Amino acid sequence: MVVTALVALAVSVIIYRGQSKLAAKIATDQSDISLKIHENQKLLSQRQLLLPLWDYMSNLKNVDPAKPIEADVLKVVNTLELVALCCKGGMVGTAVIKRTFRDVFMQLYDQVKAVPKMTPLNLSGVDLLKQNPAAMKFYKELEDEHIHKGELSK
């Protein structure tokens, strides 16, 4: 009878240890799954925001620095700032935005930068851009990447 009790106790200890390991493995797996779900939800949210940004960017008109239309210039500057803020805030994937809008962002920025002082606003394109630091920083980042594209790494 004592031997049976000892065997039962030994089996219980072995089962307990196995259950502890199994519980730890389940907890780790659940954590990994939760992280993966979170990452996928974030990616989906970022991609869903890309479409409205696409609409904003595709509806912008080129700015003629010689004959700037004040409303168009303001719309361009505000949209460039919006795109830059969305990247900076992690609302959209920066790599996707750069791949999608790099050229048009830089082109519009350069057009605005060349706008002289507009009479009603008493501001130049450079003045407007200075009021939108996220757009300025994002442009500089794009410009730096463009300058260093194709360089050999040390």
Residue frames relative to the residue before (quaternion, step in Angstrom):
aa qw qx qy qz dx dy dz
M 1.0000 0.0000 0.0000 0.0000 0.00 0.00 0.00
V 0.6454 0.5125 -0.3095 0.4743 3.57 1.01 -0.85
V 0.6384 0.5257 -0.3261 0.4579 3.57 0.99 -0.81
T 0.6447 0.5178 -0.3183 0.4636 3.58 0.96 -0.83
A 0.6480 0.5124 -0.3123 0.4690 3.57 1.00 -0.83
L 0.6539 0.5038 -0.3125 0.4700 3.61 0.98 -0.81
V 0.6402 0.5095 -0.3232 0.4755 3.56 0.99 -0.82
A 0.6493 0.5127 -0.3127 0.4667 3.58 0.97 -0.87
L 0.6427 0.5153 -0.3140 0.4720 3.57 1.00 -0.80
A 0.6520 0.5115 -0.3104 0.4659 3.59 0.93 -0.88
V 0.6495 0.5052 -0.3141 0.4736 3.58 0.97 -0.87
S 0.6376 0.5319 -0.3222 0.4548 3.60 1.00 -0.84
V 0.6461 0.5112 -0.3143 0.4716 3.59 0.98 -0.85
I 0.6525 0.5084 -0.3135 0.4663 3.59 0.92 -0.89
I 0.6578 0.4989 -0.3073 0.4733 3.60 0.94 -0.89
Y 0.6374 0.5354 -0.3269 0.4474 3.60 0.96 -0.86
R 0.6661 0.4938 -0.3045 0.4689 3.58 0.91 -0.92
G 0.6459 0.5192 -0.3142 0.4632 3.56 1.00 -0.81
Q 0.6562 0.5079 -0.3051 0.4673 3.55 1.01 -0.83
S 0.6228 0.5403 -0.3388 0.4532 3.59 1.03 -0.74
K 0.6620 0.4908 -0.3005 0.4801 3.55 0.95 -0.91
L 0.6529 0.5177 -0.3062 0.4605 3.56 0.99 -0.87
A 0.6469 0.5153 -0.3134 0.4666 3.59 0.98 -0.85
A 0.6465 0.5067 -0.3151 0.4754 3.60 0.99 -0.82
K 0.6497 0.5133 -0.3112 0.4663 3.60 0.98 -0.84
I 0.6458 0.5127 -0.3169 0.4687 3.59 0.98 -0.84
A 0.6490 0.5166 -0.3179 0.4592 3.59 0.95 -0.86
T 0.6532 0.5056 -0.3070 0.4728 3.59 0.97 -0.85
D 0.6605 0.5046 -0.3050 0.4648 3.58 0.93 -0.89
Q 0.6435 0.5184 -0.3216 0.4623 3.59 0.97 -0.83
S 0.6384 0.5224 -0.3198 0.4662 3.56 1.01 -0.83
D 0.6567 0.5080 -0.3056 0.4660 3.58 0.94 -0.89
I 0.6533 0.5079 -0.3090 0.4688 3.58 0.97 -0.86
S 0.6469 0.5183 -0.3181 0.4602 3.60 0.95 -0.87
L 0.6457 0.5109 -0.3144 0.4724 3.59 0.97 -0.84
K 0.6542 0.5112 -0.3108 0.4628 3.59 0.93 -0.87
I 0.6394 0.5145 -0.3200 0.4734 3.60 0.98 -0.84
H 0.6446 0.5214 -0.3159 0.4613 3.59 0.96 -0.89
E 0.6684 0.5004 -0.3043 0.4585 3.59 0.88 -0.92
N 0.6630 0.4991 -0.3036 0.4680 3.58 0.99 -0.82
Q 0.6404 0.5111 -0.3270 0.4709 3.60 1.02 -0.74
K 0.6362 0.5200 -0.3247 0.4685 3.58 1.01 -0.80
L 0.6537 0.5112 -0.3075 0.4656 3.57 0.95 -0.88
L 0.6423 0.5173 -0.3175 0.4680 3.58 0.98 -0.81
S 0.6475 0.5146 -0.3134 0.4666 3.59 0.95 -0.88
Q 0.6503 0.5153 -0.3156 0.4603 3.57 0.97 -0.87
R 0.6797 0.4858 -0.2953 0.4635 3.56 0.93 -0.85
Q 0.6289 0.5310 -0.3430 0.4526 3.59 1.06 -0.65
L 0.6643 0.4943 -0.3065 0.4695 3.60 1.07 -0.62
L 0.5355 0.6397 -0.4004 0.3792 3.58 1.19 -0.42
L 0.6477 0.5521 -0.3293 0.4090 3.61 0.93 -0.82
P 0.6684 0.4583 -0.3312 0.4832 3.65 0.83 -0.74
L 0.6295 0.5186 -0.3460 0.4638 3.60 1.00 -0.71
W 0.6021 0.5532 -0.3449 0.4610 3.55 1.08 -0.75
D 0.6480 0.5152 -0.3169 0.4629 3.58 0.94 -0.88
Y 0.6519 0.5140 -0.3177 0.4581 3.58 0.89 -0.92
M 0.7105 0.4663 -0.2718 0.4515 3.58 0.76 -1.04
S 0.7004 0.4776 -0.2902 0.4440 3.60 0.90 -0.83
N 0.6746 0.4813 -0.3000 0.4725 3.61 1.20 -0.34
L 0.4984 0.6500 -0.4359 0.3729 3.59 1.24 0.04
K 0.3192 -0.7220 0.5824 0.1938 3.52 -1.15 0.72
N 0.5518 -0.5794 0.4764 0.3645 3.53 -1.16 0.60
V 0.3450 -0.7262 0.5619 0.1945 3.53 -1.14 0.71
D 0.2194 -0.7456 0.6163 0.1268 3.55 -0.85 1.01
P 0.3593 -0.7710 0.4793 0.2162 3.61 -0.32 1.19
A 0.6336 0.5306 -0.3388 0.4497 3.60 1.14 -0.53
K 0.7891 0.1138 -0.0501 0.6016 3.59 1.14 -0.63
P 0.0230 0.8454 -0.5335 0.0141 3.60 0.56 1.06
I 0.2636 -0.7091 0.6316 0.1696 3.52 -1.11 0.78
E 0.4927 -0.7248 0.4017 0.2656 3.52 -0.44 1.31
A 0.6756 0.4984 -0.3025 0.4513 3.61 0.83 -0.94
D 0.6577 0.5034 -0.3101 0.4667 3.60 1.00 -0.78
V 0.6342 0.5265 -0.3254 0.4633 3.57 1.01 -0.82
L 0.6679 0.4963 -0.2997 0.4667 3.59 0.90 -0.91
K 0.6409 0.5237 -0.3216 0.4600 3.58 1.00 -0.82
V 0.6431 0.5152 -0.3181 0.4689 3.59 0.98 -0.83
V 0.6753 0.4948 -0.3014 0.4564 3.57 0.82 -1.00
N 0.6736 0.4961 -0.3025 0.4568 3.60 0.88 -0.89
T 0.6601 0.4974 -0.3094 0.4702 3.58 1.01 -0.77
L 0.6312 0.5176 -0.3376 0.4688 3.59 0.98 -0.76
E 0.6462 0.5033 -0.3166 0.4784 3.58 1.00 -0.80
L 0.6338 0.5338 -0.3295 0.4525 3.60 0.96 -0.81
V 0.6571 0.5030 -0.3077 0.4696 3.58 0.88 -0.93
A 0.6753 0.4965 -0.2958 0.4582 3.58 0.88 -0.94
L 0.6617 0.4999 -0.3087 0.4658 3.60 0.96 -0.83
C 0.6251 0.5306 -0.3395 0.4610 3.59 1.02 -0.71
C 0.6468 0.4951 -0.3168 0.4860 3.59 1.04 -0.71
K 0.6802 0.5053 -0.2893 0.4454 3.54 0.82 -1.03
G 0.7222 0.4386 -0.2431 0.4764 3.58 1.00 -0.80
G 0.4992 -0.6831 0.4139 0.3359 3.59 1.25 0.00
M 0.4069 0.7261 -0.4686 0.2959 3.59 1.22 0.30
V 0.7579 0.1235 -0.0956 0.6334 3.55 1.26 -0.45
G 0.5597 -0.6001 0.4474 0.3555 3.54 -1.19 0.50
T 0.4616 -0.7063 0.4667 0.2651 3.56 -0.65 1.12
A 0.6408 0.5311 -0.3349 0.4419 3.59 0.96 -0.82
V 0.6515 0.5059 -0.3160 0.4688 3.59 0.99 -0.79
I 0.6522 0.5076 -0.3135 0.4677 3.58 0.95 -0.86
K 0.6564 0.5040 -0.3212 0.4604 3.57 0.90 -0.86
R 0.6671 0.4993 -0.3024 0.4629 3.55 0.91 -0.87
T 0.7229 0.4596 -0.2414 0.4559 3.57 0.95 -0.89
F 0.8455 0.2260 -0.0551 0.4807 3.58 0.78 -1.05
R 0.3265 0.7884 -0.4888 0.1813 3.63 1.21 -0.07
D 0.7381 0.4421 -0.2565 0.4404 3.58 0.57 -1.13
V 0.6976 0.4591 -0.2888 0.4682 3.58 0.84 -0.93
F 0.6017 0.5480 -0.3583 0.4575 3.61 1.05 -0.70
M 0.6953 0.4683 -0.2795 0.4681 3.58 0.81 -1.00
Q 0.6417 0.5279 -0.3274 0.4498 3.60 0.96 -0.82
L 0.6865 0.4690 -0.2874 0.4756 3.59 0.83 -0.94
Y 0.6225 0.5389 -0.3400 0.4544 3.58 0.98 -0.81
D 0.6710 0.4977 -0.2944 0.4641 3.58 0.89 -0.96
Q 0.6296 0.5300 -0.3349 0.4589 3.59 1.03 -0.74
V 0.6656 0.4898 -0.2999 0.4765 3.58 0.92 -0.91
K 0.6352 0.5535 -0.3254 0.4293 3.56 0.96 -0.88
A 0.6974 0.4762 -0.2635 0.4663 3.59 1.12 -0.67
V 0.5035 0.6584 -0.4275 0.3609 3.61 1.25 -0.12
P 0.3513 -0.7270 0.5436 0.2292 3.61 -0.78 0.98
K 0.7350 -0.3942 0.2923 0.4679 3.56 -1.31 0.05
M 0.2482 -0.7584 0.5886 0.1293 3.55 -0.84 1.07
T 0.5652 -0.6735 0.3753 0.2935 3.54 -0.80 1.11
P 0.7191 0.4441 -0.3205 0.4277 3.65 0.53 -0.94
L 0.7301 0.4134 -0.2370 0.4898 3.60 0.97 -0.81
N 0.2244 -0.7793 0.5301 0.2477 3.53 1.16 -0.70
L 0.5843 0.5277 -0.3729 0.4910 3.56 1.15 0.79
S 0.3490 -0.7011 0.5778 0.2296 3.52 -1.17 0.63
G 0.6945 -0.4387 0.3499 0.4503 3.55 -1.29 0.05
V 0.6356 0.5241 -0.3216 0.4668 3.57 1.01 -0.84
D 0.6282 0.5347 -0.3345 0.4556 3.60 0.99 -0.81
L 0.6636 0.5024 -0.3002 0.4660 3.57 0.94 -0.91
L 0.6624 0.5060 -0.3083 0.4584 3.57 0.94 -0.85
K 0.6272 0.5380 -0.3389 0.4498 3.59 1.05 -0.69
Q 0.6414 0.5121 -0.3172 0.4752 3.59 1.19 -0.50
N 0.7229 0.3596 -0.2033 0.5538 3.57 1.32 -0.14
P 0.1160 -0.8736 0.4693 0.0562 3.57 0.50 1.23
A 0.5983 0.5565 -0.3849 0.4291 3.62 1.05 -0.55
A 0.6465 0.5076 -0.3167 0.4734 3.59 1.00 -0.82
M 0.6383 0.5275 -0.3248 0.4571 3.58 0.98 -0.83
K 0.6814 0.4926 -0.2877 0.4585 3.57 0.87 -0.96
F 0.6597 0.5023 -0.3079 0.4667 3.57 0.96 -0.88
Y 0.6250 0.5283 -0.3339 0.4678 3.59 1.02 -0.77
K 0.6492 0.5167 -0.3166 0.4598 3.57 0.93 -0.91
E 0.6335 0.5290 -0.3209 0.4646 3.57 1.02 -0.82
L 0.6586 0.4988 -0.2972 0.4786 3.58 0.96 -0.89
E 0.6547 0.5203 -0.2997 0.4593 3.54 0.99 -0.90
D 0.6497 0.5134 -0.3117 0.4660 3.60 0.94 -0.88
E 0.6529 0.5023 -0.3150 0.4714 3.58 0.96 -0.84
H 0.6427 0.5216 -0.3181 0.4623 3.57 1.02 -0.80
I 0.6543 0.5211 -0.3040 0.4559 3.58 0.96 -0.89
H 0.7671 0.3797 -0.1863 0.4823 3.57 0.94 -0.93
K 0.4071 0.7161 -0.4760 0.3079 3.58 1.28 0.05
G 0.8173 0.2442 -0.1934 0.4847 3.53 -0.90 0.92
E 0.4780 0.6563 -0.4574 0.3628 3.60 1.22 0.02
L 0.4542 -0.6502 0.5337 0.2935 3.51 -1.18 0.60
S 0.3697 -0.7188 0.5378 0.2398 3.55 -0.94 0.81
K 0.5118 -0.6651 0.4597 0.2905 3.54 -1.13 0.69
